[in-house]
């Protein structure tokens, strides 16, 4: 009898302990029961399953499901499937979806500083941008900027240096830019508007038709890999480089703050690790595929590949510095973030002269 009483007492204590653990989870301590499954929605600014850009979200969802053994399941919605492309920020901020994938410069109407977390004209390249974000204080500034919007940002993709864009007229001087209506978002769009271009922001899924029907005269998108997939060679003749406006464009994963806080620590770590993985994976993907796509555009489709004239680039650079100075003077947060990025770039450039640049020159010697 004494033995039975002891066993019953032990079972009672164990059940009480389990009940306490379950209560802790429901109290929001972050110690969720292992069996709990979270089902999230991710909305994106890209067409569903679009090569490169759109696949980052899909790859993230697959990776998180595997790493969490199914405890965190993310369903991805392409642009327009749940919300329009340009409403992703609000949808995640308000909790309509737990996550979003896009580019921070799309939201410069909400806060001009957001554009700095995609790319600055003549600024950091992909390698430098990743260095600044993860080891130069950039990520802390990004989270500070997005906190009032109830969002947690993460870097989740980079295409590398982009192309300057597709044009239906030759660009031999600044005069050839005047009067053009061009799709070019972010700070690049602001710079272009200062030299006489009518800069507009149109979602990627609408660009082909806009070029085909003459709604716009020119567009930048990404680079050969994506541009071939969109078929821009069918609606524009001239393909210009370099991508002065987006030398290291970072894509973002945004997470609703309450949704993120509801996850136990291990799932939060999985979200961050998966974001870092797709961030690098996208750059690898574009590095592997851009050249083959460019060869097809030029050799199979007769695209005329052109370099922007040096005097045009020099003027765009001058205007870029003017725009950045004005925005810094008008917005303390912009000044703070730009100052951090500029200081990092100055150091990166100095080392780059004796590392990357020196190596590229040496590789050409024979």
N, C-alpha and C positions, 0 to 999 in steps of 0.2 A: 504493500500500500504506500509506504514512504517513497519507494522508487517511482511509482506512478505519479504521485503528487509532485515530485521533483521534475519529472519529465514534463508534466502539464505546466508547471511554473516556467520552465525554460522555453517552451513553445509560446507561452503568453508573452514573454519578454521579447522573443524574436519577432512576433507579429506586431508588437508595439513599436519595435525599431523600424520595421518595414513601413508601418503606417506613418511614422515620423518622417521617413525619407520621402514618401509620396507627398506628405503635406509640405515639405520643404520645396519640392518641385513646383507645387501649385502656388506657393508663395512667391515665386519668381527669383529664387536664389541662384538659378542657373544650373542646379544639379538635377537635370531631368532624368526620369527613368529611362534606362537603355532601350526599352521597347517603344518609346514615344516616337512617332513619325511626324515630321513637319512637311507639309505640302505647300510649296511656294509657286508663285507666278513671276516670270520675268518678261517684261515688255522691252522691245528693242526699236531702234530707229532704222533698222535695216530690213530689207525684204527677207522673208523666211528662208533659211538655208542658203542665203547669198554667199558665194565663195569668199573666203578670207574674212571679211568684216562680220558677216552674219554667222559664220561657223564658230567664232569665238564663244558666243553665247551657248551654242549647242554643245561644244566641247566642254565648256564649264559645267553644264548640267550633267553630262555623262560622268565627268570626273568626280563631281560632288556625290553623285549617287553611289559610285563605286567606293569612294573613300569612306563614306559614312555607312556602308552596308545597307543602303536604302533608308536610313533614318532621316535624311534630308533629300527630298525629291523636288526638282525644279522643272516646271513646264514652261517652255519658251514660246513666246508669241512674237511673230514678225510684225513689222510696221503695218498698222491698220487692222490687224486681227483682233486686238482687244482695245487699243487706243491708237490714235494717229501718231506718226513718227515724232512730231514735234510736241507731243504731250506726255512723253515718257517721264520727264523730270517731275511734273506735277502729279502724275499717277503714282509714282513711288513715294513722293513727299507726303501725299495724302493717304497712302496705304491701300490704294486700289490694287496695286501689285507690290509684292515685297521687294522686287529687284528690277533694275533696268540696265540696259547696255546701250551706249551711244558715245557721243563726243561732247566734252564739256563746253566747247565754244558755241554749241547750239543754244546755250542758255545765257548768253551774254546780255540778253534783254532783261534778265532777272538780276544778274550781277556781272558787270563788265569783267571782273577779275577771273571769271570762270574760263575765259578764252586762253588765259595763260597756262592752264592745265591741259590744253590740247597741244598747241604749238605757237611759237612766236616767229613771225617772219625773220629770216636770217638768224634764228636762235639756235637752241640746242638740237642736236640730232638725236636719234633714237637711243643710242648708247649713253649719251650725256643726259638725256631726259630721265632715263631709268636711274642713273647715278644720283641725280639731283633729288628725285622723288624719294628714293629708298635710303639714301645715305647723306643727302645734303639738306634735309629739313623740309623738302617739298611736300611730303605726305602730311606732315603735321599742319602745314599751312592750308592744304586742301581740306582737311577735316575741319579746321577752324572756319573756313569759308562756308562749308556746307552745313555746319551744325545748326544754324538758324532755320534751315529748310528741312530739318528732320531727316537728314541723309548722312550716310557713311560712304565716302568714295573709296574706290580701289582702282589702281591701274590695271587694265585688262585688255591689252592689245597695242601694237604699234606696227605701222606699215613701213617704217623707214622713210627716207626722203621721197617725196611724191613728185609727180610731174606738174609742170606749170599749167597744163590744160589743153583743151581742144578748142580750136578757133576756125571760124569760117572766113577769115581773112589773114593775110600775112602781117606779122608784127615786125616792122623794120625800124620803127621809131616810136617815141611816146605819142606822136600824133595819131598813130594807127590804133591806139587804145581808146582814144576819146570817142564817146558816143556808143561804145559797145555795151550791150546788156549781158552781164556775165553772172553765172551762178558761182559765187565764191564767198563762203561764210567766214566768221571769225575776224581776227585782226587783218588778215589778208584782204578781206572785203572792204574794211575801212580804208586801208591803204589804197586799194584800187579806186575807190570812190573819190579819193583826193586827186587822182590823176585823170579824172574824166570818165571813168567807167561807172555804169549803173550796176552796182553790186546787189544781187538778190540771193536769198537763201531758199532753195527748193530741195525737198527730200530726194534722196538718190533714186527712188523708184519712179520719179516723174521726169528725170533728166533727159532720157532718150526722146520722149515725145515732145518735150519743151524745145530741144534742139531741132527735131524734125519739122516742127510746125513754125519755127522762127520766133517762138516766145522769148528765147534767149539766143544770143549770137555766139556765145562761148561758155564753156564750163570746165571747171576743174573737178576731178572726182578723187581718184587715188593714184593709180599707176597702171602699167600695162596689164597686169594680172586681172584686176577688176574691170578696167576699161574695155578690154577685149570681151569679157563676159557680158557687159552691157551693150556691146555693139556700137560704140561711139564712132568707129571708123566708117559706119554707114551713113552718118549724118554730119560729119565734119572732116575736113581735108588735112588740116595742119595740127600737128601734135608737138607742143613746145615743152622744153625743159630749160633750166632746172626748177624744181619745186621750191622756189624761194620762200613761199608763203607758209609751207608746212614741211620743215626739214626733219622733224621727229615727232609726228602726230601721235599722241597717246589717246587711246580709247579708254572709256571709264566704265566701271561697274558701280552702280549706285544701289545702296541697300537702305530700306526704311529703318530708321533708328530703333523704333520699338520692336520691329521684327528681328533685327540683329541682336538686341539686348535679350530677347526671349530665348535665344539659342544657348545651350550649355557651352562651356569653354571649348570643348573638343570640336564641336561643329563650327564655332566661330573660327577656330584655327583652320579647319578644312576649307571654309569659304575663302579665307585669306590665301592659303596655300594654292588653291585651285586658280584664283585670280592671278597670282604670280606666274603660275605655269602657263596659262593661256596668253598672258602678256608676252612672254618669250616665244611661245609657240607661233603666234601670229607673225612675229618678225622673221622667224625661221621660214615660215610658209612663203612670205613675200620674197625673201631673199632667194629661195629656191625656184620660184615660178616667174618672176618678173621678166627675166631676160628672154626666156623662151617665148613668152607672150609678146614681147616687143619685136622679136624676130618675125613672128607670124604677122603682126600688124604691118610691118614695113615690107616684108618680102612676099607675103601672100595677099595682102589687102591694099598695097600701094599707098600706105599712109606716108605723108611727108613729115619726117622728123626734123624739127628745127630747134636751134638754140636761141634763147632770147638775147638780143644785142646787149653788149656790156653797158652802154649808156642808159638803156632802159632799166637794167638791173641796178645800176648805181643810183638812179633817181628813185626807184622803188625803195632802196635801202635808206636813202635820205629821208623820204617821207615816212618810212617805218619808225625811224628814231623820233621824228616830230610827233607822230601819233602816240607813241609810248610815253614821251615826256608829258604830253597834254593829259593823258589818262592818269598818269601818276600824280600830277598836280591836282586833279579833280577828285581823286578817290584814295584815301589813306591805305585801304586794304590792297588796292592795285599796286600802289607804290611799294608796300611791304613785300608783296609776292614778287613783283618784277625786280626789286632790288636784290632779293635772295637769288633769283634765277640769273640775273646779270652777273653777280659776283661769282657764281659757280661757273658760268660760261667763260669768264675771263681766265679762270684757273685752268679750265678744261682745254681752252684754245692753246695756251702756252705749252701744256704737255703734249697736245695733239700735234704741234709743229715738229716735235722730235720723235713722235711715235707713229700715229696713223698717217699723217701727211708725208713724213719722211719715208715711211715704208712704201706708200703708193708711188712716190717718185723713184725709189730704188727698184721697185718691181718692173718699171718700164725700161730700165737700163739693160742694154744687151751688148 
